Amino acid sequence: MTERREPRLRFLSEADCEGLHEATLQLLARLGVRFLPEAAVSVFREAGFEVADSVL
């Protein structure tokens, strides 16, 4: 198993990373994600995800 190393350069603070993550989750919750292949949509639906009817 490969040991995970910390990066030598950090462009964002830990707080910045957390804020970016939270904003991303809010955006995904509000807008959602579009999966066009019906097979993918079926897998998500069967797994219990909330799936809206496709709108193209």
PQR file with spaces between the fields and no chain letter, atoms N, CA, C, O and H, PARSE charges and radii, in Angstrom:
ATOM       1  N    MET     1       0.839   -1.183    0.000 -0.4000 1.5000
ATOM       2  CA   MET     1       0.000    0.000    0.000 -0.0000 2.0000
ATOM       3  C    MET     1       0.881    1.243    0.000  0.5500 1.7000
ATOM       4  O    MET     1       1.876    1.300    0.723 -0.5500 1.4000
ATOM       5  N    THR     2       0.523    2.228   -0.801 -0.4000 1.5000
ATOM       6  CA   THR     2       1.307    3.442   -0.930 -0.0000 2.0000
ATOM       7  C    THR     2       0.989    4.407    0.201  0.5500 1.7000
ATOM       8  O    THR     2      -0.173    4.630    0.540 -0.5500 1.4000
ATOM       9  H    THR     2      -0.285    2.182   -1.388  0.4000 1.0000
ATOM      10  N    GLU     3       2.036    4.972    0.776 -0.4000 1.5000
ATOM      11  CA   GLU     3       1.851    5.949    1.848 -0.0000 2.0000
ATOM      12  C    GLU     3       1.472    7.297    1.245  0.5500 1.7000
ATOM      13  O    GLU     3       2.095    7.754    0.287 -0.5500 1.4000
ATOM      14  H    GLU     3       2.981    4.791    0.501  0.4000 1.0000
ATOM      15  N    ARG     4       0.465    7.916    1.800 -0.4000 1.5000
ATOM      16  CA   ARG     4       0.011    9.216    1.299 -0.0000 2.0000
ATOM      17  C    ARG     4       0.864   10.315    1.914  0.5500 1.7000
ATOM      18  O    ARG     4       1.041   10.369    3.131 -0.5500 1.4000
ATOM      19  H    ARG     4      -0.042    7.545    2.578  0.4000 1.0000
ATOM      20  N    ARG     5       1.387   11.182    1.072 -0.4000 1.5000
ATOM      21  CA   ARG     5       2.215   12.292    1.532 -0.0000 2.0000
ATOM      22  C    ARG     5       1.441   13.590    1.485  0.5500 1.7000
ATOM      23  O    ARG     5       0.564   13.771    0.640 -0.5500 1.4000
ATOM      24  H    ARG     5       1.243   11.139    0.083  0.4000 1.0000
ATOM      25  N    GLU     6       1.766   14.490    2.391 -0.4000 1.5000
ATOM      26  CA   GLU     6       1.191   15.828    2.379 -0.0000 2.0000
ATOM      27  C    GLU     6       1.868   16.628    1.267  0.5500 1.7000
ATOM      28  O    GLU     6       3.074   16.495    1.057 -0.5500 1.4000
ATOM      29  H    GLU     6       2.478   14.342    3.077  0.4000 1.0000
ATOM      30  N    PRO     7       1.112   17.449    0.562 -0.5600 1.5000
ATOM      31  CA   PRO     7       1.731   18.267   -0.489  0.2800 2.0000
ATOM      32  C    PRO     7       2.692   19.288    0.106  0.5500 1.7000
ATOM      33  O    PRO     7       2.499   19.751    1.230 -0.5500 1.4000
ATOM      34  N    ARG     8       3.709   19.630   -0.638 -0.4000 1.5000
ATOM      35  CA   ARG     8       4.684   20.612   -0.161 -0.0000 2.0000
ATOM      36  C    ARG     8       4.152   22.039   -0.269  0.5500 1.7000
ATOM      37  O    ARG     8       4.495   22.898    0.543 -0.5500 1.4000
ATOM      38  H    ARG     8       3.865   19.254   -1.552  0.4000 1.0000
ATOM      39  N    LEU     9       3.322   22.285   -1.265 -0.4000 1.5000
ATOM      40  CA   LEU     9       2.726   23.604   -1.448 -0.0000 2.0000
ATOM      41  C    LEU     9       1.255   23.552   -1.082  0.5500 1.7000
ATOM      42  O    LEU     9       0.562   22.589   -1.410 -0.5500 1.4000
ATOM      43  H    LEU     9       3.043   21.587   -1.925  0.4000 1.0000
ATOM      44  N    ARG    10       0.782   24.576   -0.411 -0.4000 1.5000
ATOM      45  CA   ARG    10      -0.631   24.654   -0.084 -0.0000 2.0000
ATOM      46  C    ARG    10      -1.136   25.994   -0.590  0.5500 1.7000
ATOM      47  O    ARG    10      -0.693   27.053   -0.146 -0.5500 1.4000
ATOM      48  H    ARG    10       1.346   25.359   -0.145  0.4000 1.0000
ATOM      49  N    PHE    11      -2.075   25.926   -1.530 -0.4000 1.5000
ATOM      50  CA   PHE    11      -2.625   27.147   -2.108 -0.0000 2.0000
ATOM      51  C    PHE    11      -3.854   27.619   -1.345  0.5500 1.7000
ATOM      52  O    PHE    11      -4.193   28.802   -1.381 -0.5500 1.4000
ATOM      53  H    PHE    11      -2.435   25.065   -1.890  0.4000 1.0000
ATOM      54  N    LEU    12      -4.519   26.706   -0.661 -0.4000 1.5000
ATOM      55  CA   LEU    12      -5.702   27.040    0.129 -0.0000 2.0000
ATOM      56  C    LEU    12      -5.501   26.580    1.556  0.5500 1.7000
ATOM      57  O    LEU    12      -4.892   25.540    1.808 -0.5500 1.4000
ATOM      58  H    LEU    12      -4.245   25.745   -0.631  0.4000 1.0000
ATOM      59  N    SER    13      -6.015   27.355    2.479 -0.4000 1.5000
ATOM      60  CA   SER    13      -5.965   26.946    3.881 -0.0000 2.0000
ATOM      61  C    SER    13      -6.993   25.838    4.107  0.5500 1.7000
ATOM      62  O    SER    13      -7.842   25.587    3.253 -0.5500 1.4000
ATOM      63  H    SER    13      -6.510   28.199    2.274  0.4000 1.0000
ATOM      64  N    GLU    14      -6.912   25.193    5.238 -0.4000 1.5000
ATOM      65  CA   GLU    14      -7.889   24.157    5.579 -0.0000 2.0000
ATOM      66  C    GLU    14      -9.296   24.744    5.619  0.5500 1.7000
ATOM      67  O    GLU    14     -10.249   24.109    5.167 -0.5500 1.4000
ATOM      68  H    GLU    14      -6.222   25.397    5.933  0.4000 1.0000
ATOM      69  N    ALA    15      -9.429   25.950    6.158 -0.4000 1.5000
ATOM      70  CA   ALA    15     -10.735   26.621    6.217 -0.0000 2.0000
ATOM      71  C    ALA    15     -11.243   26.939    4.810  0.5500 1.7000
ATOM      72  O    ALA    15     -12.436   26.804    4.534 -0.5500 1.4000
ATOM      73  H    ALA    15      -8.655   26.466    6.526  0.4000 1.0000
ATOM      74  N    ASP    16     -10.341   27.361    3.921 -0.4000 1.5000
ATOM      75  CA   ASP    16     -10.735   27.630    2.538 -0.0000 2.0000
ATOM      76  C    ASP    16     -11.226   26.355    1.861  0.5500 1.7000
ATOM      77  O    ASP    16     -12.230   26.376    1.148 -0.5500 1.4000
ATOM      78  H    ASP    16      -9.373   27.470    4.145  0.4000 1.0000
ATOM      79  N    CYS    17     -10.529   25.257    2.080 -0.4000 1.5000
ATOM      80  CA   CYS    17     -10.933   23.970    1.487 -0.0000 2.0000
ATOM      81  C    CYS    17     -12.308   23.552    1.998  0.5500 1.7000
ATOM      82  O    CYS    17     -13.146   23.091    1.224 -0.5500 1.4000
ATOM      83  H    CYS    17      -9.714   25.240    2.659  0.4000 1.0000
ATOM      84  N    GLU    18     -12.538   23.713    3.296 -0.4000 1.5000
ATOM      85  CA   GLU    18     -13.837   23.361    3.872 -0.0000 2.0000
ATOM      86  C    GLU    18     -14.943   24.247    3.303  0.5500 1.7000
ATOM      87  O    GLU    18     -16.033   23.763    3.000 -0.5500 1.4000
ATOM      88  H    GLU    18     -11.857   24.088    3.925  0.4000 1.0000
ATOM      89  N    GLY    19     -14.666   25.543    3.156 -0.4000 1.5000
ATOM      90  CA   GLY    19     -15.650   26.463    2.587 -0.0000 2.0000
ATOM      91  C    GLY    19     -15.970   26.114    1.144  0.5500 1.7000
ATOM      92  O    GLY    19     -17.131   26.161    0.736 -0.5500 1.4000
ATOM      93  H    GLY    19     -13.780   25.937    3.402  0.4000 1.0000
ATOM      94  N    LEU    20     -14.961   25.768    0.374 -0.4000 1.5000
ATOM      95  CA   LEU    20     -15.158   25.364   -1.016 -0.0000 2.0000
ATOM      96  C    LEU    20     -15.987   24.090   -1.092  0.5500 1.7000
ATOM      97  O    LEU    20     -16.874   23.966   -1.936 -0.5500 1.4000
ATOM      98  H    LEU    20     -14.018   25.730    0.705  0.4000 1.0000
ATOM      99  N    HIS    21     -15.693   23.149   -0.208 -0.4000 1.5000
ATOM     100  CA   HIS    21     -16.449   21.891   -0.170 -0.0000 2.0000
ATOM     101  C    HIS    21     -17.920   22.151    0.162  0.5500 1.7000
ATOM     102  O    HIS    21     -18.807   21.607   -0.496 -0.5500 1.4000
ATOM     103  H    HIS    21     -14.972   23.250    0.477  0.4000 1.0000
ATOM     104  N    GLU    22     -18.179   22.967    1.164 -0.4000 1.5000
ATOM     105  CA   GLU    22     -19.560   23.280    1.550 -0.0000 2.0000
ATOM     106  C    GLU    22     -20.309   23.978    0.415  0.5500 1.7000
ATOM     107  O    GLU    22     -21.465   23.659    0.137 -0.5500 1.4000
ATOM     108  H    GLU    22     -17.459   23.409    1.698  0.4000 1.0000
ATOM     109  N    ALA    23     -19.648   24.922   -0.233 -0.4000 1.5000
ATOM     110  CA   ALA    23     -20.290   25.633   -1.343 -0.0000 2.0000
ATOM     111  C    ALA    23     -20.605   24.673   -2.488  0.5500 1.7000
ATOM     112  O    ALA    23     -21.647   24.792   -3.132 -0.5500 1.4000
ATOM     113  H    ALA    23     -18.709   25.182   -0.008  0.4000 1.0000
ATOM     114  N    THR    24     -19.711   23.727   -2.740 -0.4000 1.5000
ATOM     115  CA   THR    24     -19.935   22.734   -3.790 -0.0000 2.0000
ATOM     116  C    THR    24     -21.136   21.865   -3.462  0.5500 1.7000
ATOM     117  O    THR    24     -21.961   21.595   -4.334 -0.5500 1.4000
ATOM     118  H    THR    24     -18.864   23.630   -2.217  0.4000 1.0000
ATOM     119  N    LEU    25     -21.246   21.420   -2.210 -0.4000 1.5000
ATOM     120  CA   LEU    25     -22.386   20.598   -1.804 -0.0000 2.0000
ATOM     121  C    LEU    25     -23.699   21.365   -1.942  0.5500 1.7000
ATOM     122  O    LEU    25     -24.704   20.799   -2.374 -0.5500 1.4000
ATOM     123  H    LEU    25     -20.576   21.639   -1.501  0.4000 1.0000
ATOM     124  N    GLN    26     -23.699   22.650   -1.578 -0.4000 1.5000
ATOM     125  CA   GLN    26     -24.909   23.473   -1.714 -0.0000 2.0000
ATOM     126  C    GLN    26     -25.295   23.626   -3.178  0.5500 1.7000
ATOM     127  O    GLN    26     -26.473   23.538   -3.525 -0.5500 1.4000
ATOM     128  H    GLN    26     -22.883   23.110   -1.226  0.4000 1.0000
ATOM     129  N    LEU    27     -24.319   23.851   -4.023 -0.4000 1.5000
ATOM     130  CA   LEU    27     -24.583   24.001   -5.450 -0.0000 2.0000
ATOM     131  C    LEU    27     -25.156   22.717   -6.039  0.5500 1.7000
ATOM     132  O    LEU    27     -26.127   22.758   -6.794 -0.5500 1.4000
ATOM     133  H    LEU    27     -23.362   23.922   -3.741  0.4000 1.0000
ATOM     134  N    LEU    28     -24.558   21.577   -5.695 -0.4000 1.5000
ATOM     135  CA   LEU    28     -25.059   20.294   -6.195 -0.0000 2.0000
ATOM     136  C    LEU    28     -26.467   19.997   -5.673  0.5500 1.7000
ATOM     137  O    LEU    28     -27.301   19.453   -6.397 -0.5500 1.4000
ATOM     138  H    LEU    28     -23.769   21.544   -5.082  0.4000 1.0000
ATOM     139  N    ALA    29     -26.721   20.354   -4.429 -0.4000 1.5000
ATOM     140  CA   ALA    29     -28.050   20.116   -3.858 -0.0000 2.0000
ATOM     141  C    ALA    29     -29.104   20.975   -4.555  0.5500 1.7000
ATOM     142  O    ALA    29     -30.232   20.529   -4.762 -0.5500 1.4000
ATOM     143  H    ALA    29     -26.044   20.797   -3.841  0.4000 1.0000
ATOM     144  N    ARG    30     -28.739   22.204   -4.916 -0.4000 1.5000
ATOM     145  CA   ARG    30     -29.687   23.112   -5.553 -0.0000 2.0000
ATOM     146  C    ARG    30     -29.891   22.794   -7.041  0.5500 1.7000
ATOM     147  O    ARG    30     -31.021   22.813   -7.531 -0.5500 1.4000
ATOM     148  H    ARG    30     -27.823   22.567   -4.748  0.4000 1.0000
ATOM     149  N    LEU    31     -28.811   22.507   -7.747 -0.4000 1.5000
ATOM     150  CA   LEU    31     -28.899   22.314   -9.192 -0.0000 2.0000
ATOM     151  C    LEU    31     -28.939   20.855   -9.623  0.5500 1.7000
ATOM     152  O    LEU    31     -29.521   20.527  -10.657 -0.5500 1.4000
ATOM     153  H    LEU    31     -27.894   22.492   -7.348  0.4000 1.0000
ATOM     154  N    GLY    32     -28.331   19.989   -8.846 -0.4000 1.5000
ATOM     155  CA   GLY    32     -28.299   18.578   -9.199 -0.0000 2.0000
ATOM     156  C    GLY    32     -27.236   18.266  -10.241  0.5500 1.7000
ATOM     157  O    GLY    32     -26.400   19.105  -10.576 -0.5500 1.4000
ATOM     158  H    GLY    32     -27.858   20.256   -8.007  0.4000 1.0000
ATOM     159  N    VAL    33     -27.288   17.049  -10.740 -0.4000 1.5000
ATOM     160  CA   VAL    33     -26.352   16.572  -11.746 -0.0000 2.0000
ATOM     161  C    VAL    33     -27.155   15.851  -12.809  0.5500 1.7000
ATOM     162  O    VAL    33     -28.091   15.120  -12.484 -0.5500 1.4000
ATOM     163  H    VAL    33     -27.967   16.367  -10.468  0.4000 1.0000
ATOM     164  N    ARG    34     -26.810   16.042  -14.069 -0.4000 1.5000
ATOM     165  CA   ARG    34     -27.534   15.381  -15.155 -0.0000 2.0000
ATOM     166  C    ARG    34     -26.710   14.196  -15.659  0.5500 1.7000
ATOM     167  O    ARG    34     -25.553   14.351  -16.047 -0.5500 1.4000
ATOM     168  H    ARG    34     -26.049   16.635  -14.333  0.4000 1.0000
ATOM     169  N    PHE    35     -27.318   13.022  -15.647 -0.4000 1.5000
ATOM     170  CA   PHE    35     -26.737   11.816  -16.228 -0.0000 2.0000
ATOM     171  C    PHE    35     -27.620   11.426  -17.391  0.5500 1.7000
ATOM     172  O    PHE    35     -28.793   11.105  -17.201 -0.5500 1.4000
ATOM     173  H    PHE    35     -28.258   12.896  -15.331  0.4000 1.0000
ATOM     174  N    LEU    36     -27.081   11.449  -18.577 -0.4000 1.5000
ATOM     175  CA   LEU    36     -27.889   11.176  -19.757 -0.0000 2.0000
ATOM     176  C    LEU    36     -28.155    9.691  -20.005  0.5500 1.7000
ATOM     177  O    LEU    36     -29.275    9.343  -20.378 -0.5500 1.4000
ATOM     178  H    LEU    36     -26.128   11.709  -18.732  0.4000 1.0000
ATOM     179  N    PRO    37     -27.181    8.801  -19.819 -0.5600 1.5000
ATOM     180  CA   PRO    37     -27.476    7.392  -20.103  0.2800 2.0000
ATOM     181  C    PRO    37     -28.547    6.860  -19.141  0.5500 1.7000
ATOM     182  O    PRO    37     -28.388    6.932  -17.923 -0.5500 1.4000
ATOM     183  N    GLU    38     -29.624    6.331  -19.697 -0.4000 1.5000
ATOM     184  CA   GLU    38     -30.717    5.816  -18.865 -0.0000 2.0000
ATOM     185  C    GLU    38     -30.227    4.717  -17.941  0.5500 1.7000
ATOM     186  O    GLU    38     -30.754    4.557  -16.840 -0.5500 1.4000
ATOM     187  H    GLU    38     -29.753    6.273  -20.687  0.4000 1.0000
ATOM     188  N    ALA    39     -29.215    3.950  -18.372 -0.4000 1.5000
ATOM     189  CA   ALA    39     -28.672    2.894  -17.515 -0.0000 2.0000
ATOM     190  C    ALA    39     -28.111    3.475  -16.217  0.5500 1.7000
ATOM     191  O    ALA    39     -28.296    2.893  -15.148 -0.5500 1.4000
ATOM     192  H    ALA    39     -28.787    4.081  -19.266  0.4000 1.0000
ATOM     193  N    ALA    40     -27.431    4.610  -16.302 -0.4000 1.5000
ATOM     194  CA   ALA    40     -26.885    5.251  -15.105 -0.0000 2.0000
ATOM     195  C    ALA    40     -28.012    5.736  -14.208  0.5500 1.7000
ATOM     196  O    ALA    40     -27.960    5.559  -12.991 -0.5500 1.4000
ATOM     197  H    ALA    40     -27.280    5.083  -17.170  0.4000 1.0000
ATOM     198  N    VAL    41     -29.023    6.343  -14.799 -0.4000 1.5000
ATOM     199  CA   VAL    41     -30.166    6.833  -14.028 -0.0000 2.0000
ATOM     200  C    VAL    41     -30.854    5.681  -13.309  0.5500 1.7000
ATOM     201  O    VAL    41     -31.252    5.821  -12.152 -0.5500 1.4000
ATOM     202  H    VAL    41     -29.066    6.486  -15.788  0.4000 1.0000
ATOM     203  N    SER    42     -30.995    4.558  -13.975 -0.4000 1.5000
ATOM     204  CA   SER    42     -31.633    3.381  -13.365 -0.0000 2.0000
ATOM     205  C    SER    42     -30.844    2.881  -12.169  0.5500 1.7000
ATOM     206  O    SER    42     -31.424    2.517  -11.146 -0.5500 1.4000
ATOM     207  H    SER    42     -30.671    4.444  -14.914  0.4000 1.0000
ATOM     208  N    VAL    43     -29.522    2.863  -12.292 -0.4000 1.5000
ATOM     209  CA   VAL    43     -28.677    2.409  -11.182 -0.0000 2.0000
ATOM     210  C    VAL    43     -28.873    3.316   -9.975  0.5500 1.7000
ATOM     211  O    VAL    43     -29.017    2.833   -8.851 -0.5500 1.4000
ATOM     212  H    VAL    43     -29.051    3.159  -13.123  0.4000 1.0000
ATOM     213  N    PHE    44     -28.879    4.622  -10.200 -0.4000 1.5000
ATOM     214  CA   PHE    44     -29.073    5.556   -9.096 -0.0000 2.0000
ATOM     215  C    PHE    44     -30.455    5.406   -8.476  0.5500 1.7000
ATOM     216  O    PHE    44     -30.589    5.408   -7.252 -0.5500 1.4000
ATOM     217  H    PHE    44     -28.762    5.013  -11.113  0.4000 1.0000
ATOM     218  N    ARG    45     -31.475    5.277   -9.303 -0.4000 1.5000
ATOM     219  CA   ARG    45     -32.844    5.125   -8.802 -0.0000 2.0000
ATOM     220  C    ARG    45     -32.959    3.869   -7.934  0.5500 1.7000
ATOM     221  O    ARG    45     -33.536    3.913   -6.848 -0.5500 1.4000
ATOM     222  H    ARG    45     -31.366    5.275  -10.297  0.4000 1.0000
ATOM     223  N    GLU    46     -32.410    2.751   -8.415 -0.4000 1.5000
ATOM     224  CA   GLU    46     -32.470    1.485   -7.675 -0.0000 2.0000
ATOM     225  C    GLU    46     -31.680    1.548   -6.370  0.5500 1.7000
ATOM     226  O    GLU    46     -31.991    0.829   -5.420 -0.5500 1.4000
ATOM     227  H    GLU    46     -31.941    2.715   -9.298  0.4000 1.0000
ATOM     228  N    ALA    47     -30.658    2.407   -6.322 -0.4000 1.5000
ATOM     229  CA   ALA    47     -29.852    2.561   -5.108 -0.0000 2.0000
ATOM     230  C    ALA    47     -30.511    3.494   -4.097  0.5500 1.7000
ATOM     231  O    ALA    47     -29.995    3.682   -2.995 -0.5500 1.4000
ATOM     232  H    ALA    47     -30.405    2.990   -7.093  0.4000 1.0000
ATOM     233  N    GLY    48     -31.663    4.085   -4.474 -0.4000 1.5000
ATOM     234  CA   GLY    48     -32.389    4.931   -3.534 -0.0000 2.0000
ATOM     235  C    GLY    48     -32.137    6.419   -3.676  0.5500 1.7000
ATOM     236  O    GLY    48     -32.596    7.202   -2.845 -0.5500 1.4000
ATOM     237  H    GLY    48     -32.082    3.932   -5.369  0.4000 1.0000
ATOM     238  N    PHE    49     -31.416    6.826   -4.717 -0.4000 1.5000
ATOM     239  CA   PHE    49     -31.193    8.249   -4.949 -0.0000 2.0000
ATOM     240  C    PHE    49     -32.482    8.910   -5.425  0.5500 1.7000
ATOM     241  O    PHE    49     -33.330    8.265   -6.043 -0.5500 1.4000
ATOM     242  H    PHE    49     -31.043    6.189   -5.393  0.4000 1.0000
ATOM     243  N    GLU    50     -32.621   10.195   -5.133 -0.4000 1.5000
ATOM     244  CA   GLU    50     -33.742   10.960   -5.662 -0.0000 2.0000
ATOM     245  C    GLU    50     -33.442   11.274   -7.113  0.5500 1.7000
ATOM     246  O    GLU    50     -32.459   11.952   -7.414 -0.5500 1.4000
ATOM     247  H    GLU    50     -31.933   10.718   -4.631  0.4000 1.0000
ATOM     248  N    VAL    51     -34.281   10.787   -8.015 -0.4000 1.5000
ATOM     249  CA   VAL    51     -34.049   10.955   -9.446 -0.0000 2.0000
ATOM     250  C    VAL    51     -35.240   11.656  -10.066  0.5500 1.7000
ATOM     251  O    VAL    51     -36.371   11.181   -9.970 -0.5500 1.4000
ATOM     252  H    VAL    51     -35.079   10.236   -7.770  0.4000 1.0000
ATOM     253  N    ALA    52     -34.984   12.787  -10.699 -0.4000 1.5000
ATOM     254  CA   ALA    52     -36.046   13.521  -11.404 -0.0000 2.0000
ATOM     255  C    ALA    52     -36.095   13.025  -12.840  0.5500 1.7000
ATOM     256  O    ALA    52     -35.112   12.500  -13.362 -0.5500 1.4000
ATOM     257  H    ALA    52     -34.065   13.173  -10.777  0.4000 1.0000
ATOM     258  N    ASP    53     -37.245   13.195  -13.469 -0.4000 1.5000
ATOM     259  CA   ASP    53     -37.369   12.831  -14.881 -0.0000 2.0000
ATOM     260  C    ASP    53     -36.426   13.694  -15.703  0.5500 1.7000
ATOM     261  O    ASP    53     -36.262   14.882  -15.428 -0.5500 1.4000
ATOM     262  H    ASP    53     -38.044   13.622  -13.046  0.4000 1.0000
ATOM     263  N    SER    54     -35.810   13.094  -16.711 -0.4000 1.5000
ATOM     264  CA   SER    54     -34.856   13.808  -17.558 -0.0000 2.0000
ATOM     265  C    SER    54     -35.559   14.885  -18.356  0.5500 1.7000
ATOM     266  O    SER    54     -36.666   14.692  -18.858 -0.5500 1.4000
ATOM     267  H    SER    54     -35.944   12.129  -16.934  0.4000 1.0000
ATOM     268  N    VAL    55     -34.899   16.018  -18.462 -0.4000 1.5000
ATOM     269  CA   VAL    55     -35.393   17.126  -19.263 -0.0000 2.0000
ATOM     270  C    VAL    55     -34.243   17.518  -20.188  0.5500 1.7000
ATOM     271  O    VAL    55     -33.181   17.935  -19.727 -0.5500 1.4000
ATOM     272  H    VAL    55     -33.999   16.176  -18.054  0.4000 1.0000
ATOM     273  N    LEU    56     -34.462   17.383  -21.491 -0.4000 1.5000
ATOM     274  CA   LEU    56     -33.413   17.743  -22.456 -0.0000 2.0000
ATOM     275  C    LEU    56     -33.744   19.011  -23.167  0.5500 1.7000
ATOM     276  O    LEU    56     -32.973   19.463  -24.013 -0.5500 1.4000
ATOM     277  H    LEU    56     -35.325   17.045  -21.866  0.4000 1.0000
